[in-house]
Amino acid sequence: MKKGEKYENLVLEYLKTSGYKILVRNYRCPEGEIDIVAQEGEDLVFVEVKGEKENPYTHPAERFDQRKLSRIIACAYKFMENYGISSAFRIDLITVKGGEIEHFKNVGFMDL
């Protein structure tokens, strides 16, 4: 099992126990990939998972930048187009470091 997959599995369990409904995992489109597509109540949530790397002095969130956010937004619109969804959505970043999960909500959102 790859490290990325291990972190995604931890986050999937976290989301499920937090009341999220998992819709899709590893959604791919020409612009990139979304790790997890979920629903929290009425909210459509696109989740990016970042796990720790070998460098103990950096936080996984430091590898999430505007370029990555732009790719996720483009994929989110493609997902909604493919599934016939027309609603607001948000983008969450969830990091895993030292076995600890940190959930950053609304790192990007779009109102329609």
Buried (B, 14 or more C-beta within 10 A) or exposed (E): EEEEEEBBEBBBEBBEEEEBEEBBBEBEBEBBEBBBBBBBEEBBBBBBBBBBEEEEEEEBBEBBEEEBBEBBBBBBBBBBEEEEBEEEBBBBBBBBBEEEBEEBBEBBBBEE
